Amino acid sequence: MITAAALTSAAAEGFIPVADATGTAACPAGHAVPLSPDRGPTLPRTANFGRHCTGCPLRDRCTTSKTGKNLRIQPGYDLQRTARRQAADPAWHKAYRRWRPPVERAVAWLVGHGNRRLRYRGTIKNNAWLHTRAAALNLRTLINLGLTHNGTTWQIRAVA
């Protein structure tokens, strides 16, 4: 079976326009275009580079559109860009690798054995179920760590 080669996006090659706080976006060739007005928290802002793309030597690496590059900046773009910069830090990767497996394991325990869907109608009953399930899992973990009851108090065996 022969598959088509994966298309490389402009972002993969580093040729994606970047918007800044001044409300403009700049293409890799240096052309600045104003962003459309902010239309609300759920609608993207746009910048159209169409007239600048005609005859541009970087056009083939920027866009395949006949009308030129049209940039859409989704709400939360600045937050996403900040998170990506943070994720590029090796210290962040180290912490992520340290904490992701235990969190994934806890979620897997929570939804395991047919508990992926809610059983009740209404938030009050489902909230009570969730807290009961979490308490049961915590108790199971403590018992596996050596939790015992000596008649009056609870104890966890000492680690040697």
N, C-alpha and C positions, 0 to 999 in steps of 0.2 A: 504494500500500500504506500502510495506517495502522498505526502501532505504538503500543502503550500507553506512557504517560508513565512515565519511570523513577521508581521509588519512592525517596523520600528516607529515608535511615536516620536514626535518632536521633543517631548519631555525626556525620552530615553537618550537622545543625542545632545541634550543640554540646550536645545533651541526652543524654549518656550517663553513667551513674554511674561514679565513679572510686573504685577501691580504694586504700587507703593501707597503710602499714606496720603499723597497729594491728590489722589483720584485719577492718576494717569497710569498707563501701561506702556512699557517700552519693549520693542522687539529686539532680537539679537543684532539687527543692523543699526539700531539706535533711534528708530523712529518712535516718537511719543504720541500716544493717542489718548484722549480723555475717556474715562469710563462712563457708562450710562449712569443716570441718577439712581440713587438707592431707592428701590421700589418696595421695600419691606423686608422683614426678616426671613422670608422663605423664597424670594425670587432672586436669581443671579443678576449680577451686573455684567455688562458686555462692553467689549472694545473691538471695533472693526478696523483691521489694517488693510483692507482691500486696495485702496488707491496707492498705498506705499509698497504693496507686493508686486505691482506691475514693474517688470524690469529689474527687480532686486536680485543680486547674485546669490543670496541665501534662500530664495524662495523654495527651491527643491528640498532643502533640508528642514524648512519650517512648516510647509503645508502642501497638500495636494489639491486643495480646493481651487476651483476655477475663479472664484470671486475673491480669493485672498484669505488670509488668516482671520478668523473670528474667535476671539477669546471670551470665554464665559467664566466668571469668577463667582463660585458658589458662596452662600453665606457660611461663615466660619472659616474662610480661607486663611485669614491671618492666624487663627488658632491652630489650624492644621500645619501651616508652614513653621510655626514655632515648635510644635510637637515633633516635626520631622528633623528640625535642627537639633533639638534635645536628644532625639533617638540616634543621632550620628555620633554622640559622645560615647567613648568606650566604657566609661563608668556607668552610664545608663544601661548599656548592653549587659554588663556584669550583673547589675541589680535585677534586670529583667530575667536573665537566665536563672538567677537565684530564686526568684519569687514566683515565676510563672508556673512551674510544675506543681507546687503545692496548691495553688489556687485552682488550677485545672483539675487536680485530684479531688479537691473539696466539692467542686461543682459536679464532677462525675458521680461522687458519692450521693450528693443531694438528689440528682435526677435518676439515679440507678434504680433498677428493679421496678420498672413501670411507673416511676414518679415524674415523668417528663411533662405530663399534663395535669392541670388542676382538676380536682375531684368535685369541688363544690361550686355553688353559685354564690356570688357576693364576695366582697373583699374581706369581710370580717372572718368568715369561716376559713377562707383560704389563708389568711394571715395566721390564724390559730394553727392550721395544719402545718404551715411552713415553720413556725416556731417549734412546734412539737417535733417535726422531722429533724430540724437542726439540733435540738436538745438530745434526741435519741442518738444521732450520729456523734455528738460530742461525748455522750456517756459511753458509747461503744469504744471511742478512741481512748478515753480515760481507763476503761477496763483493760484494753489491750496494753496500756502502759503500766498496768499493775495496780489499779485502784482496788482496794479491799475495804471491807467494813469489819471492824473488830467488836461490834456490839454497841459501841457508844460513839465512835468517830470514824471518819473516812481517812484512809491513808494510801499513799502511793509508795510502792516499794522503792527503796534507795537504789540509785544507780551505782554499780561498783566500778 
